[in-house]
Amino acid sequence: MTATRRAARYDVTRQDLARLLDGEPRYRVDQVWHGLHQRGLDPEAMTDLPKALRARLGEVLPPALALLAESETDDGDTVKSLWSLNGTQTGGRIETVLMRYRDRVTVCISSQAGCGMGCVFCATGQAGLSGQLTAGEIVEQVIRARRRAEPRRLGNVVFMGMGEPLANYAAVWAAIERLHDDVGISARRITVSTVGLVPGIRRLAGERLPVNLAVSLHAANDALRDRLVPVNRRYPLAELEAACREYAEATGRRLSFEWAMIAGVNDRPSDAAELAAVARPLSAHVNLIPLNPTPGYATRGTPAAGVRAFRDRLAALGVKATVRDNRGTDIDAACGQLAARAGATPPPLVSAGATRESS
């Protein structure tokens, strides 16, 4: 990404906005703030403001994201959006995934452009890290998704898109506070995913908002996890388990473990026994995710029957597990597939001008 990125629209604080509106009636600050956050409007669409003020705000509060392309699948219920940062066509690229279910609407958002964690089976990790997102760029993904979801209500936000949220902690937490305090999304509806950055988990445990925590575990012995999730070499399982215990005790929230099912690698009876030994004492719920294909990892995912057998084995060992509905695989929108490449999906991408519990 370029070094001359403009301040994002949603990086403006209420105090910043008051300074921008100096000379206007005092109620304008609340009016514009409510329009941006509660109503999710662009300044030009705030018809309760004078036309000249709308035009000025449009200039001084530019959007952070420029839509480059969209892909749809599942009869339109899964929508992947490719964005360019800095509100231009040439900024760094990220992706978000909007998922409509029968009983809820969820958006999977990115916290970094790319990812530096290097998980071997993940397309984002294979591409490497190219930049950090600001809090405003994170918030704007949710605002845009909420608008895209209408007339249904967007209820859930999961930090399971591109990047490791706890490696961009300050911006991610600032975005969570803005989403909770100003956009009106309950902490119970916000989930932060991590590959296991122990200091970040402990820091998160001390925050005022008890969001949900999902740990991308994928292996329950250090030798295998070192290979699949390289950060384990820095924060091995014993340290990770201790941090997870602290988080669960501090927040009272149920912990969840994400487990990508990889054929012949982590889907054996011994793997289930090791996973149960970690999950059971923590009362953690396990989400089983059939591995999605990525260009840089040739190993296939566990067949559906094997995934179900693994789930049943966990149940017999006293661990609750769910097989995740893998939405968006055919448009590279499923877990581990986000790569922010136009044309990376098999179906044609819809141009920007034309009219999933996790990704």
C-alpha positions in Angstrom: 0.0 0.0 0.0 1.1 3.5 -0.6 2.5 5.7 2.2 0.1 8.6 1.4 -3.2 7.1 2.5 -6.0 9.5 3.3 -7.7 9.4 6.7 -10.7 7.1 6.5 -14.2 8.6 6.9 -14.8 6.5 10.0 -11.4 7.3 11.5 -12.8 10.8 12.2 -13.7 11.1 15.9 -16.6 13.1 17.3 -14.2 15.8 18.3 -12.7 15.9 14.8 -16.2 16.2 13.4 -17.0 19.1 15.8 -14.0 20.9 14.5 -15.0 20.3 10.9 -18.5 21.6 11.7 -17.2 24.7 13.5 -19.6 27.5 12.8 -22.6 25.2 12.2 -25.3 24.8 14.9 -24.1 22.5 17.7 -26.8 19.9 16.9 -25.2 19.2 13.5 -22.4 17.1 15.1 -24.9 14.6 16.5 -26.9 14.8 13.3 -24.0 13.9 11.1 -22.5 11.4 13.6 -25.9 9.6 13.7 -26.2 9.7 10.0 -22.8 8.1 9.5 -23.1 5.4 12.1 -26.7 4.6 12.9 -28.1 5.3 9.5 -25.0 4.3 7.5 -25.4 7.1 5.0 -22.9 8.8 2.8 -22.8 12.6 3.5 -24.5 13.3 0.1 -27.5 11.2 1.2 -28.1 13.1 4.4 -31.1 15.0 3.1 -31.8 16.6 6.4 -28.6 18.7 6.0 -28.3 21.7 3.8 -27.1 20.9 0.3 -23.9 23.0 0.6 -23.0 21.2 3.9 -23.6 17.8 2.3 -21.2 18.7 -0.5 -18.5 20.0 1.9 -18.7 16.9 4.1 -18.5 14.7 1.0 -15.2 16.3 0.2 -13.6 16.3 3.7 -15.0 12.9 4.7 -14.0 10.7 1.7 -14.8 7.0 1.9 -11.9 4.7 2.7 -13.0 1.8 0.4 -13.5 1.7 -3.3 -15.5 -1.3 -4.6 -13.6 -3.1 -7.3 -15.7 -6.2 -7.8 -18.4 -8.5 -6.3 -19.0 -12.2 -6.6 -22.2 -13.9 -5.6 -23.2 -17.5 -4.9 -25.7 -19.5 -2.9 -28.5 -17.8 -4.8 -27.1 -14.4 -3.8 -27.0 -15.3 -0.1 -23.1 -15.2 -0.1 -21.5 -12.0 -1.5 -17.8 -11.5 -1.6 -16.6 -7.9 -2.1 -13.2 -6.8 -3.3 -12.2 -3.4 -2.0 -9.3 -1.1 -2.8 -8.1 1.0 0.2 -7.7 4.8 0.4 -10.8 5.2 -1.6 -9.0 4.8 -4.9 -8.7 2.1 -7.6 -5.0 1.7 -6.9 -4.8 1.2 -3.1 -4.1 -2.0 -1.2 -6.8 -4.7 -1.6 -8.9 -6.5 1.0 -12.1 -8.7 0.8 -15.2 -9.0 2.9 -17.9 -11.7 2.8 -21.6 -11.1 3.5 -23.6 -14.2 4.4 -27.3 -14.3 4.7 -28.8 -17.2 6.7 -32.4 -18.0 7.4 -32.2 -16.6 10.9 -29.3 -14.1 10.7 -27.0 -12.0 8.6 -23.2 -12.1 9.2 -20.3 -10.2 7.7 -16.8 -11.5 7.8 -14.4 -8.6 7.8 -10.6 -8.1 7.3 -8.3 -6.5 9.8 -5.1 -6.5 7.6 -4.3 -6.4 3.9 -2.9 -9.9 3.6 -1.5 -11.8 6.6 1.9 -12.4 8.1 1.1 -15.6 10.1 2.0 -18.0 7.4 -0.5 -20.8 8.0 0.3 -23.2 5.2 -3.2 -24.0 4.1 -4.5 -20.4 3.9 -4.5 -18.4 0.7 -4.2 -15.1 2.7 -1.2 -16.4 4.6 0.4 -17.7 1.5 0.3 -14.2 0.0 2.0 -12.5 3.1 1.3 -9.2 4.8 1.1 -6.0 2.8 -0.4 -3.5 5.4 -2.4 -2.8 8.5 -6.0 -1.4 8.3 -7.1 1.6 10.3 -10.0 1.4 12.6 -12.0 3.4 10.2 -11.3 1.0 7.3 -12.5 -1.8 9.5 -15.7 0.0 10.5 -16.5 1.0 7.0 -16.5 -2.7 5.9 -19.4 -3.2 8.3 -21.3 -0.1 7.3 -21.0 -1.1 3.6 -22.1 -4.7 4.4 -25.1 -3.5 6.5 -26.2 -1.4 3.5 -25.7 -4.3 1.2 -27.8 -6.6 3.4 -30.9 -4.4 3.4 -33.8 -4.8 3.9 -32.5 -7.5 6.3 -30.7 -6.5 9.5 -27.0 -7.2 9.8 -26.6 -8.8 13.2 -23.2 -10.4 13.5 -19.6 -9.3 12.8 -16.7 -11.8 12.7 -13.1 -10.8 12.4 -12.3 -13.9 10.3 -11.4 -12.3 7.0 -7.9 -11.3 5.8 -5.3 -10.8 8.5 -4.6 -11.7 12.2 -6.8 -9.3 14.2 -4.6 -9.4 17.3 -1.5 -8.4 15.2 -3.3 -5.1 14.5 -4.7 -4.8 18.0 -5.1 -1.1 18.5 -7.0 -0.6 15.3 -9.2 -3.7 15.8 -10.1 -2.7 19.4 -10.9 0.9 18.4 -13.1 -0.5 15.6 -14.9 -2.8 18.1 -15.6 0.1 20.4 -17.0 2.1 17.5 -19.1 -0.8 16.3 -20.5 -1.3 19.8 -20.9 2.2 21.0 -21.9 4.1 17.8 -23.1 1.5 15.3 -25.0 -0.4 17.9 -23.7 -4.0 17.5 -23.7 -6.0 20.7 -20.5 -7.4 22.0 -22.2 -10.7 22.0 -22.5 -10.4 18.2 -18.8 -9.7 17.6 -16.3 -12.5 17.3 -12.5 -12.0 17.1 -10.5 -14.9 15.6 -6.8 -15.5 16.3 -4.2 -18.1 15.4 -3.0 -17.9 19.0 -1.2 -14.6 19.8 -1.1 -15.1 23.5 -0.3 -11.5 24.5 -3.3 -10.3 22.5 -5.6 -12.8 24.1 -4.6 -11.7 27.5 -5.0 -8.1 26.6 -8.4 -8.8 25.1 -9.5 -10.5 28.4 -9.0 -7.2 30.2 -11.1 -5.0 27.9 -14.5 -3.6 28.9 -16.4 -5.4 26.1 -16.6 -9.2 26.4 -16.5 -10.1 22.7 -16.4 -13.7 21.6 -13.0 -15.4 21.0 -12.4 -18.0 18.3 -9.0 -19.7 18.2 -7.8 -21.2 14.9 -6.3 -24.4 16.5 -6.1 -27.0 13.7 -3.7 -29.2 15.7 -3.5 -30.2 19.4 0.1 -31.3 19.6 3.0 -28.9 19.2 4.8 -30.9 16.5 1.9 -30.8 14.1 0.8 -27.3 15.0 4.3 -26.0 14.5 4.0 -27.1 10.9 0.5 -26.0 10.2 0.4 -22.8 12.3 4.0 -21.4 12.6 3.1 -18.9 15.3 2.9 -22.0 17.6 6.7 -22.1 17.7 6.5 -18.8 19.6 3.4 -19.5 21.6 3.1 -23.2 22.1 0.0 -25.0 23.2 0.5 -24.9 26.9 0.8 -21.1 26.8 -2.2 -20.8 24.5 -4.4 -23.0 26.7 -3.5 -20.9 29.7 -4.4 -17.7 27.9 -7.7 -19.1 26.7 -8.5 -20.2 30.3 -7.9 -16.6 31.5 -10.1 -15.2 28.7 -13.0 -17.5 29.5 -12.8 -16.9 33.2 -12.5 -13.1 32.7 -15.4 -12.7 30.2 -17.7 -15.6 31.0 -17.9 -16.2 27.2 -17.7 -19.6 25.7 -14.5 -20.2 23.8 -14.5 -21.8 20.3 -11.8 -23.6 18.5 -11.6 -23.7 14.7 -10.4 -26.9 13.1 -9.8 -27.1 9.4 -10.2 -30.8 8.5 -7.2 -31.9 6.4 -7.2 -35.5 5.1 -4.7 -37.7 6.7 -3.2 -34.8 8.7 -5.5 -33.9 11.6 -8.6 -36.0 11.1 -7.4 -39.3 12.7 -8.7 -40.8 16.0 -5.6 -39.7 17.7 -6.2 -36.1 16.6 -9.7 -36.2 18.0 -8.4 -37.5 21.3 -5.7 -34.7 21.5 -8.3 -32.1 20.6 -10.7 -33.3 23.2 -8.0 -33.2 25.9 -7.5 -29.5 25.1 -11.2 -28.5 24.5 -12.9 -30.4 27.3 -11.2 -28.7 30.3 -11.9 -25.3 28.7 -15.6 -26.1 27.9 -14.7 -25.0 24.4 -17.0 -25.5 21.4 -15.3 -26.9 18.2 -16.1 -25.7 14.7 -15.1 -28.3 12.1 -14.3 -26.8 8.8 -13.7 -29.0 5.7 -10.4 -27.7 4.3 -11.0 -25.4 1.3 -8.7 -25.7 -1.8 -6.0 -23.0 -2.1 -3.3 -22.8 -4.8 -0.4 -23.1 -2.4 -1.5 -26.2 -0.5 -2.1 -29.4 -2.4 -3.4 -31.6 0.5 -7.2 -32.3 0.2 -9.8 -31.7 2.8 -11.4 -34.5 4.7 -14.4 -36.0 2.9 -17.8 -35.3 4.4 -18.2 -38.7 5.9 -14.9 -38.4 7.7 -15.8 -35.0 9.0 -19.0 -36.4 10.5 -17.1 -39.3 12.0 -14.6 -36.9 13.6 -17.5 -34.9 15.0 -19.1 -38.0 16.5 -15.8 -39.1 18.0 -15.5 -35.7 19.7 -19.0 -36.0 21.0 -18.2 -39.4 22.5 -15.2 -37.8 24.2 -17.5 -35.1 25.8 -16.8 -32.2 23.3 -19.5 -30.3 21.5 -18.7 -29.8 17.8 -20.4 -28.4 14.8 -19.6 -29.0 11.2 -19.6 -25.5 9.6 -21.6 -24.8 6.6 -18.9 -23.8 4.1 -20.4 -21.0 2.2 -18.8 -19.4 -0.9 -16.2 -22.1 -1.8 -16.9 -21.7 -5.5 -16.1 -18.0 -5.5 -13.1 -18.3 -3.2 -15.0 -16.7 -0.3 -14.8 -19.6 2.2 -12.5 -20.0 5.1 -8.8 -19.7 4.2 -9.5 -18.7 0.6 -9.5 -14.9 0.7 -6.6 -13.6 -1.5 -7.8 -10.2 -2.7 -7.2 -11.0 -6.4 -9.5 -9.8 -9.0 -10.3 -12.7 -11.4 -9.3 -15.3 -8.8 -12.7 -16.8 -8.7 -14.0 -19.3 -11.2 -17.3 -17.3 -12.0 -16.9 -13.9 -13.7 -16.7 -11.0 -11.3 -19.4 -8.4 -11.4 -18.0 -5.0 -12.1 -18.2 -2.4 -9.3 -20.7 -0.3 -11.2 -23.2 -3.1 -11.7 -26.3 -3.5 -9.9 -21.6 -17.2 6.3 -21.1 -17.9 10.4 -17.6 -17.1 9.2 -15.7 -16.9 5.9 
